[in-house]
Amino acid sequence: MNISHIEHVGIAVPNLQEAIAFYENVLGLKCFAIEEVADQKVRTAFFKVGQTKIELLEGTAPESAICKFIEKNGGRGGIQHIAFAMEDGVANALAEASEKGCQLIDKAPRKGAEGLNIAFLHPKSTCGALLELCEDPNK
């Protein structure tokens, strides 16, 4: 598995507009994109900090992974996942992780925000952290 860098840190938030206001007005960051990913039932907002992005995530349906995460967190948001950029592709990384006994949430890459190919590794086999594997199909 060849990880080039942390692509982004995903933070679940109960209210996207309030969170955007905090990141812009208090931290001085600039939101550069807001996007809805309908099949994941989520709206996202992105900020750049150096070479890494922060992805704020708001669930759009009660059954979404983000809404469930916030519910488990007592109605508060928090760090939901860390995403790694894969130099050798998500499909190859999934195959390698599976061969090494890692429990996969996704058996094959799927489309995520910003047009990235993504897949998730289950926290039960990653020492408790939800890990996202990403690749830009245009690179």
HELIX and SHEET records of a PDB file:
HELIX    1   1 LEU A   16  ASN A   25  1                                  10    
HELIX    2   2 ALA A   38  GLN A   40  5                                   3    
HELIX    3   3 ALA A   65  LYS A   72  1                                   8    
HELIX    4   4 VAL A   90  GLU A   99  1                                  10    
HELIX    5   5 ALA A  113  GLY A  115  5                                   3    
HELIX    6   6 PRO A  123  SER A  125  5                                   3    
SHEET    1   A 8 CYS A  31  VAL A  37  0                                        
SHEET    2   A 8 VAL A  42  VAL A  49 -1                                        
SHEET    3   A 8 THR A  52  GLY A  59 -1                                        
SHEET    4   A 8 ILE A   3  ALA A  12  1                                        
SHEET    5   A 8 GLY A  78  MET A  86 -1                                        
SHEET    6   A 8 LEU A 131  GLU A 135  1                                        
SHEET    7   A 8 ASN A 117  LEU A 121 -1                                        
SHEET    8   A 8 ARG A 110  LYS A 111 -1                                        
END                                                                             
